[in-house]
């Protein structure tokens, strides 16, 4: 499932290219008419609706950080092999999620791609290349 990481990285790269083109004075496509109270005709003062270039670039950096943490890692687990003896099973897990989850001191495997990456990819689900099997 490295395809998901490659595709998601390409989407973040494309976002950064577009964000770098912005200036601090851009309104980022906000329609001023949607920021008006119908009852009073006064402008709303919702600062969270304003998106600055710096904020967009910070969000891109956070996405890159998540991609770096949630990476595939081969992990060997011992499983009781009902036929008498243990079997070693090697699976690809999420490095961040697997090592963060334990149950009674035993590590719980979270297969890769983990739900965190799948959720991150849904932001870009409308873009070419998104696969239905990546849905969380």
C-alpha positions in Angstrom: 0.0 0.0 0.0 2.9 2.3 -0.6 0.7 3.7 -3.4 -1.4 5.5 -0.9 1.7 7.2 0.6 3.0 8.2 -2.8 -0.4 9.5 -4.0 -1.0 11.4 -0.8 2.5 12.9 -0.9 1.8 14.0 -4.4 -1.4 15.7 -3.3 0.4 17.5 -0.5 3.2 18.6 -2.9 0.5 20.0 -5.3 -1.1 21.9 -2.4 2.3 23.4 -1.5 2.9 24.5 -5.1 -0.4 26.3 -5.1 0.1 27.8 -1.6 3.4 29.2 -2.6 1.7 31.2 -5.3 -0.5 33.0 -2.8 0.3 36.4 -1.3 -0.8 37.4 2.1 -3.4 39.8 0.6 -5.3 37.0 -1.2 -8.8 36.4 0.0 -8.5 32.6 -0.9 -11.8 32.5 -2.7 -14.0 33.6 0.3 -17.2 35.2 -0.9 -17.8 38.3 1.2 -21.5 37.9 0.8 -21.4 34.7 2.8 -19.8 36.6 5.7 -22.8 38.9 6.3 -25.5 38.5 8.9 -28.8 38.5 7.0 -30.7 40.0 10.0 -28.4 43.0 10.6 -26.5 43.4 7.4 -23.3 43.6 9.5 -20.1 41.8 8.7 -19.3 38.7 10.7 -16.0 38.8 12.5 -15.1 35.1 12.3 -11.3 35.1 12.1 -11.2 31.3 11.6 -12.9 31.9 8.2 -9.8 33.8 7.1 -7.1 31.5 5.8 -3.6 33.0 5.6 -0.8 31.7 3.4 1.2 31.0 6.5 -1.6 28.8 8.0 -1.9 26.9 4.7 1.8 26.2 4.7 1.7 25.1 8.4 -1.1 22.7 7.6 0.9 21.3 4.8 3.9 20.8 7.1 1.7 18.9 9.6 0.5 16.6 6.8 4.1 15.9 5.9 4.9 15.2 9.5 2.0 12.7 9.7 3.1 11.0 6.5 6.6 10.6 8.0 5.2 9.1 11.3 2.6 6.8 9.7 4.9 4.7 7.6 4.9 1.0 6.7 7.1 -1.3 8.8 7.5 -5.1 8.6 6.7 -6.6 12.0 7.0 -10.3 13.1 4.3 -11.6 15.5 4.2 -15.0 17.1 0.8 -16.6 16.8 -0.3 -19.9 18.4 -0.4 -22.4 15.7 -3.1 -24.8 17.1 -1.1 -27.7 15.6 1.3 -27.5 18.5 3.9 -24.7 18.4 4.0 -21.1 17.5 4.0 -19.6 14.0 5.8 -16.4 13.2 3.8 -14.1 11.0 5.3 -11.1 9.3 2.9 -8.4 8.4 3.2 -4.7 7.3 2.0 -2.5 10.0 1.9 1.3 10.7 5.0 2.2 12.6 3.2 5.0 14.6 -0.1 3.3 15.4 1.3 -0.2 16.2 3.9 1.0 18.7 1.4 3.4 20.3 -1.2 0.7 21.1 -0.8 -2.0 23.6 -3.3 -4.2 25.4 -2.2 -5.6 28.7 1.4 -4.9 27.8 1.1 -6.7 24.5 1.6 -4.7 21.3 -1.5 -4.6 19.0 -0.7 -4.6 15.3 -2.4 -1.9 13.2 -2.0 -2.9 9.5 -0.8 -0.4 7.0 -2.2 1.8 5.7 -3.7 2.8 9.1 -7.0 4.5 9.6 -5.2 7.8 10.2 -3.7 7.9 6.7 -6.9 6.7 5.2 -8.8 9.6 6.9 -6.1 12.0 5.7 -6.5 10.8 2.1 -10.3 11.4 2.2 -9.6 15.2 2.1 -8.4 14.6 -1.5 -11.0 11.9 -2.5 -12.3 14.1 -5.3 -8.9 14.2 -7.0 -7.9 11.8 -9.8 -6.1 8.7 -8.5 -8.0 8.3 -5.3 -9.0 4.6 -4.8 -12.2 3.4 -3.1 -10.2 0.8 -1.2 -8.4 3.6 0.7 -11.6 4.7 2.4 -11.4 4.3 6.2 
